[in-house]
Amino acid sequence: MGLLEKLQGGDATCGVIGLGYVGLPLVMELVDAGFRVIGYDVDEGKVERLRGGDSYVGDVASSAVKTAVDEGRFEPTTDPARLAGADTIDICVPTPLSKTRDPDMSFIDSAVMEIAKVLRPQQLVVLESTTYPGTTEEVILPRLRETGLEVGEDFFLAFSPERVDPGNPTYQTGNIPKVVGGITPACTEHAVALFSKCIDTVVPVSSARVAETVKLLENTFRSVNIGLVNEIAQMCHKLDIDVWEVIDAAATKPFGFMPFYPGPGLGGHCIPVDPFYLSWKARASGFEARFIELAGFINRSMPEFVVDLTARALNDVGRAVRASRTLVVGVAYKRDIDDVRESPALDVIQLLHDRGADVHWIDSNVPSLRDFDFATKVDALDEDFDVAVITTVHSDFDHTKLLERCSRVVDARNALRGVDSEKILRL
């Protein structure tokens, strides 16, 4: 039986490299579709937790993991040789930026090295990690061809960008349309056959390069528009205009306008990072992506702007930032999750500390912050503070209580919308 027939019949064994917020939800969708899944990760702690039926990803229930493991449909492993038994291999590893804001391909390189050791005829390899246009064809394909196998005939290679939105109760892996672009038409056909079994809607495109650019456009669109509204927010402060009122009124237009909202900066695994993959590739091709770079500059400036507002709020009560008791409210990068990657709240904490503030923080979803031992976690709002800075809004926190405990509140998220108090300084 050929691979295409296996995929169409649901008889294939699937491999997933990287069992994080992208890989683990994909594993469960594949399991639910009837596939047996081998999940590989270098983190022994994660693998041991999964073997015990314990999920560390908020969108995946531990009970589902335990059932899949107990029934033998999901095998978590730290042994990459086990991927030899997989008919398909999805790469779901991180793609961060280096300190110079260049693409860090080390995780992809490591994954491809392991795949090359086990690659055999009638296997499908799919890259899901966000990267620059050309990665699948220029980086992965040459290494897999070194095995002597020919793409589109012996093995199949495609790119399909992850579109995971952690904590989203409506859109999760199974019902988010899946874009797929192969190196050859046969590669696209095989990838479509795989994902059609576990994803509601599959959108084939003409090439891997197109699929790679799709993901970058999606997140660049958000970064640029957030950068625009962050700049409008700074401008409105200069003009003494309520930016939130402006946005709400503009949003009543039924066409030609989509509301975006300002904040203390960009966080998460995608929006602060992905646009720079695109601008890096453009720069390498002799094109300057000015909107992307400018939006990045504005968004990176927001934590400093919020700290300046904090200094202004403290000044209103006759206090300096130095030695002030300051509470940062919400340190995850967005609402109702525990993920702090690239969170602007961390920049706010660091900047406040650098100015001499006595920094405390509160977040019911985040148990601790590594490398921030100078900041004290507060488990309950039972102390008084000179100022609170709202950087992330969680639905289980009553922000009005800040007005009882804090002399001033800097609201960078409009969490206290509709509350009229001289204590509030809104972004």
KANORNOR-V968827 format. One record per backbone hydrogen bond with DSSP energy under -1.0 kcal/mol. CO is the residue of the C=O (numbers start at 1). NH is the residue of the N-H. If there is no record, write none. Layout:
BEGIN
CO,NH ; CO,NH
END
This chain:
BEGIN
2,6 ; 3,7 ; 4,8 ; 5,9 ; 6,11 ; 12,36 ; 13,87 ; 13,88 ; 14,38 ; 15,90 ; 16,40 ; 17,92 ; 20,24 ; 22,26 ; 23,27 ; 24,28 ; 25,29 ; 26,30 ; 27,31 ; 28,32 ; 29,33 ; 30,35 ; 31,34 ; 36,14 ; 37,75 ; 38,16 ; 39,77 ; 40,18 ; 43,47 ; 44,48 ; 45,49 ; 46,50 ; 47,51 ; 48,52 ; 49,54 ; 50,53 ; 57,60 ; 61,65 ; 62,66 ; 63,67 ; 64,68 ; 65,69 ; 66,70 ; 67,71 ; 68,73 ; 68,74 ; 69,72 ; 73,37 ; 75,39 ; 77,41 ; 79,82 ; 80,83 ; 81,84 ; 82,85 ; 83,86 ; 87,124 ; 88,15 ; 89,126 ; 90,17 ; 91,128 ; 96,104 ; 98,101 ; 102,98 ; 105,109 ; 106,110 ; 107,111 ; 108,112 ; 109,113 ; 110,114 ; 111,115 ; 112,116 ; 115,118 ; 115,119 ; 123,156 ; 124,89 ; 125,158 ; 126,91 ; 127,160 ; 128,162 ; 132,135 ; 134,138 ; 135,139 ; 135,140 ; 136,141 ; 140,144 ; 141,145 ; 144,147 ; 145,148 ; 150,153 ; 150,154 ; 150,155 ; 154,122 ; 155,152 ; 156,125 ; 157,183 ; 158,127 ; 159,181 ; 165,168 ; 172,175 ; 174,200 ; 178,203 ; 180,205 ; 181,159 ; 184,188 ; 185,189 ; 186,190 ; 187,191 ; 188,192 ; 189,193 ; 190,194 ; 191,195 ; 192,196 ; 194,197 ; 195,198 ; 195,199 ; 201,178 ; 203,180 ; 207,211 ; 208,212 ; 209,213 ; 210,214 ; 211,215 ; 212,216 ; 213,217 ; 214,218 ; 215,219 ; 216,220 ; 217,221 ; 218,222 ; 219,223 ; 220,224 ; 221,225 ; 222,226 ; 223,227 ; 224,228 ; 225,229 ; 226,230 ; 227,231 ; 228,232 ; 229,233 ; 230,234 ; 231,235 ; 232,236 ; 233,237 ; 234,238 ; 235,239 ; 236,241 ; 242,246 ; 243,247 ; 244,248 ; 245,249 ; 246,250 ; 247,251 ; 249,252 ; 250,253 ; 270,273 ; 270,274 ; 273,276 ; 274,277 ; 274,278 ; 275,279 ; 276,280 ; 277,281 ; 278,282 ; 279,283 ; 280,284 ; 282,287 ; 283,286 ; 288,290 ; 289,293 ; 290,294 ; 291,295 ; 292,296 ; 293,297 ; 294,298 ; 295,299 ; 296,300 ; 301,305 ; 302,306 ; 303,307 ; 304,308 ; 305,309 ; 306,310 ; 307,311 ; 308,312 ; 309,313 ; 310,314 ; 311,315 ; 312,316 ; 314,317 ; 314,319 ; 315,318 ; 321,324 ; 324,358 ; 325,386 ; 325,387 ; 326,360 ; 327,389 ; 328,362 ; 329,391 ; 329,392 ; 339,333 ; 340,343 ; 341,268 ; 343,346 ; 344,348 ; 345,349 ; 346,350 ; 347,351 ; 348,352 ; 349,353 ; 350,354 ; 351,355 ; 352,357 ; 353,356 ; 356,323 ; 357,359 ; 358,326 ; 359,376 ; 360,328 ; 361,378 ; 362,330 ; 369,372 ; 372,375 ; 376,361 ; 380,382 ; 385,407 ; 387,327 ; 388,410 ; 389,329 ; 390,412 ; 394,397 ; 397,399 ; 398,401 ; 399,402 ; 400,403 ; 401,405 ; 402,406 ; 405,385 ; 408,388 ; 409,425 ; 410,390 ; 411,427 ; 414,417 ; 416,419 ; 421,424 ; 423,409 ; 425,411
END
